[in-house]
Amino acid sequence: RLHGLCPIPAHAHSGKGDPGLSIDLQQGLFNSFSRGEGGDAITFYELMHGVTYARAVGELARELGIAGRGGRRPSLATASAPDPSESETVEPLDAEAMSAVCARFLEVCRAEDQLEGVSYLARRGIDAATMRRVGVAYFPRRAYRRVMRRMREGFAPETLRRGGLFNRREHLTFYRHRLLFPFFVEGRALYLQARTTAASVEPRWHNLRGPVPALYNVDALRRLASDSVVYLVEGFTDTLTLAARGFAAVGLVGAGGLKEEWLAPLARFRIVAALDPDAAGRRAAARYQELFAARGLRLAVVRLPSDVNDFFRQQPAAALEFELMTEAAIEMMNAE
């Protein structure tokens, strides 16, 4: 169940200061407390856009790709699917062009309602301030056509295809995956991956074309004093979980793991790995210790009972425990 300020234009006076709208995602119903109005998705669309029931049904049908009595046309989910062979036939963009595409895409998405994205991360203990600080953006499904149109206005279709943002049908490929995590390198967004917020969608992740350019959140280290503790963790959620609590962290994203060329920005810090506690995480920690040692660097390892996000959500004194475990891991590393 989601709670937030009521966005219905006719209710402009209501919900100020406190959540005035409740949405039950399982039943597909909403309720506006102050006005005593509620109903299903069609009623909500009527109120949001000030249209009749019949028009709301028609516009929602078009949004979902339902053509009416003549049958169904391909749904947006189908039309927006990435082309599976694109990576083999399309030359990727250079860093300059990719940065321009990423920057515009993030700008367009941030102009849309962020409530669903903020709520998704909040349920995982990541606040809106952290989301803004690292540049995470979101756009709701109802804004898909508008976002797609605005991207077409700024770039040639070929450029958008080469970046992986559009497919051969000239549709935005981020229909199901709308929570965007950008990779900033020296202040520029050079890449992004996106997650679905729906539990039933597979794959959960979608990304632009090309390799991951850097550790996630690596740009945050530019402002950090030398010899500070920096955590090496897995994925976006664990990285942002630590960032939200004042810990410096960078994330390993994708199947490739840690690349040797990514070690240079870490050399002036004390790096502590806090990877998942499964067998794969333990093997990765041992491999990364060897990789660090080959470059004359050292890597301490914190062994948590669960992944970072679960640890902080389940332990009442997680931050203090984490700091104590970090001190012990660094002492053990120094004693070796």
Secondary structure, DSSP 8 states (H G I E B T S, - for coil): -EEE----GGGTTTTSSS--EEEETTTTEEEETTTTEEE-HHHHHHHHHT--HHHHHHHHHHHTTB--TT-B---HHHHT---TTHHHHS----HHHHHHHHHHHHHHHHTS--HHHHHHHHTTT--HHHHHHHT-EE--GGGHHHHHHHHHHHS-HHHHHHHTSB-TTS-BS-SS--EEEEEEETTEEEEEEEE---TT-SSSEEE-SS---S-BTGGGGGGS-TT-EEEEEEHHHHHHHHHHTT--EEEE-STT---GGGSGGGTTSEEEE---SSHHHHHHHHHHHHHHHHTT--EEE---SS-HHHHHHH-TTHHHHHHHHHHHHHHHHHH-
